[in-house]
């Protein structure tokens, strides 16, 4: 196998110049960089990542711990994280917490043992002592989507408050007054934030949110199904079910259909976290879309800044309402909007 000295000889430069090119050092001329990269390609040279990590104390590897890999939102987030990391010269190891704090902590310990350079986490809950230890221990870390209050690390997230307000105003404009919500886990920041935004938006329009119209979910389809079954069993069921994530919305749709009801003729349905599937359901589902690609890119850049000694800032991006046919009104007579 070709070595770095072979590359230097082929390119007609010093070994030090080859090293600087491979490590993206800015002091190399464009001519030398082109010659070195051509030699690397010709000889099929592959740097020894282990040896390089021992020299530089970096592995060029990031850890990503997501809440649920089966949730299409987090699947898409992971895809864009990997894409941006690769563009910056990092690889990514992914751990799936499956919404379980103990599994989340297992992945974090494993990733740190593997000497990752930095960690992106969407916390499964807000009470992990390990997460605080990691932050205090100096491991570069960024929270993405969810966060833990009181831990001083950058947070990259979407603010859905404005979009929830737009949704409630849209529903109100269609004549709906009895609105119910399937909330996410109270142990997560997104679970709390979305139900409070919904409550506040309704209050501004003079609408009440009775306790019976608040279903407790866990960001899984089964909990959306169960909460909706309870709503439909009420003496006065809601006119609208708003699920605080996409999987709970699919569970709600199952429960509605199991009762022989139709969306939106008998009951309206909306969701937080837009996903491609919502275009293909019948009817297509009105949803709040987060800027997933932008969130992923901002999170990776913030973590790279922290690793490389710069001071990253927290980033908050707006979510937006995507109106489709699942809430009735004029949209129900139109093709779905994507």
C-alpha angles and dihedrals in degrees: 000000000000117000133205091266090057090052091050092051093047092050095041093236137109125274088245091058091051089051092050092050093049091050093047093243111178096221095076120100119240091241093055092044092054092048093049094048090048090052091048090053094045095049096037090233117181119188117234101249094193094053091045092051090053091052097045100029086233130106096191085231128127128198121222120192112187128187099236126359090197091062105094091219093060092041089057092044091054091049093055092043090055091046094052093042091053090051089055094048099260132120122214133225112199127209122191113214093188087213089294117126093205092054090046091055091047091056092047092053091047093049093049090049087056090058098242114183094228145353134233114195137182098193120230089211141352101249106072111134088190092061090056091048091051092050093048091044092064102250106147106248139173128188115223126196093343129039143184115242114232097031109110103223130112117276123209111192147139121250108222096178095099093044092049089051089051090050094051091047089050091051091046090051090054089056099257115144106161104071124173130190133206101212127207124238114306088223090069127073092226091051091056097038096054097049092047092049089051093048093048093048091052092047090054089057093046094252123141124225106206119202088245088063094056113085119191112228137171102217089266128114095240092060091051090052093050095046091050092049088056092048092051092049092059120109087239107027121198123267092221135033116202113192116203093220139023100254092051088051091056089050089050090051090053091053093048092051092045088061090053092249127139132224120256099358095065102018135000125233133200135167145200115234111040116225133183091252091067091071090058101046118098104270104018109245126245107233146170110245123210119208091247099171093048091047092051094048093047091049094051092047091049091051092047089051091052093047093048095050100260124125111250124203129221113256128212119186127186123251119216138216118245110197117210134155104284096091099049127229124099092331090065089068094049135075114266119276116227 
